Amino acid sequence: MEKAAILEKVKVLVEDEEKEDVLLFFVDRSMEMVKAYCYITEIPHELYGVCASIAAALWKGKEENIKSIQEGAISVTFQEGAYGYASEKELLEQFSYELNRYRRIGL
């Protein structure tokens, strides 16, 4: 259910529902990034907004940085330095204040 709630927030942020499959890709990616950064397996409700903001940032940087998109079984290939950021780490650093409250010690 968390993915659907985050997707709805992203739709509001990007004001574009035409490519829901691609939006879902960015929602999944943002959730993976947050889980990996925080060393958690589920996204707390309090971080849905952060995931939505990250997904929206990925969406907004996509047009300049997408190399190719395949629709059957969705495949998106990015150029180096994708998302308008030097790295995903740089993007996560913008949200570190909020994420660090949920970060656990890595295994």
N, C-alpha and C positions, 0 to 999 in steps of 0.2 A: 504494500500500500504506500510505502514511503516514496517509491518512484513516481507514482501517479500524482501525489501531492506536490512533489518537487517539479514535475512537468507542468502542472497548472501554474505554478509561480513563474516558471521560465516563460511560458506563453505570454504572461502579462508583461514581463520585462522586455522581451524581444518584439512583441507586437506582430508576430508572424506565425501563423499556424499551418501554413501550406505544407511545409516539410516536416511533419510530425516525426517521421522516421529519423531524420537527421537530428532533430531536437532530442529525441530519445537517446540517440548515441551520445550527445553531449551531456545529458543528464546522467547516463551510466558512467561516462568518463569522470564527471565531477564527483560522483559518489565513490568511485574507485580511488580517486586522488585523495579524498578526505579520509576514507578508511585506511589507506596506506599511511598517510601522514600521521593520523592519530593512533594507529595500531588498534583499530576497533573492527568489529565484524558487522555491526548495525549502526545506522546513522540515527543519532538521537533527534527527536522532533525539533529541538532547539537549533539544530544545524541545517534544517531544511532550507532556510533562507540563504545560508552560506553556499550550499550546494547549488541552489538556483542561481545565485550571483556568479558563481564560477562557471556554470553551464552557459549563462548568458554572455559572459566574457569570451568563452570559447566560441560561441555562436557568432558574436560580433567580429571576431578576428578571423573567422573561417574563410571569407570571400577572398582575402588576399593570400591566404596560405594553403588552401585546399589544392592539391595536385590533381586528384581524381575522385569521383564518387561513382560507386556501382550501386544500383538499387536492389537487385535480387540478393538477399541475405546481407544487405547493407555492408559496404566496405568503403571506408574513407581513408585516402592516403594524403598525408600532409607534407608540405615542403619543410626543410629544416628551419628552425626558429619559428615554428607554427604558433598560431594564436596571437600574434602581435607581441609576444613576450619572448625573451631569450630562452626561457624554459618553463616547464610546468612548476618547477620549484619557485621561480620568480613570481608566478601567479599565486601560488599558495602563500607566499610570504606576505602578500597584501591582506590575507585573511588570518594570519598567524595569531593575532591577538584573540580572535574568537575561537580558533581551532585549538590553541594551546590549553584552554580550560578542559578540553576533552581528550587531550593527548595522554597516552599511557606509555609506560616503559616498553620498548621493543623487546621481542624475544630473541 
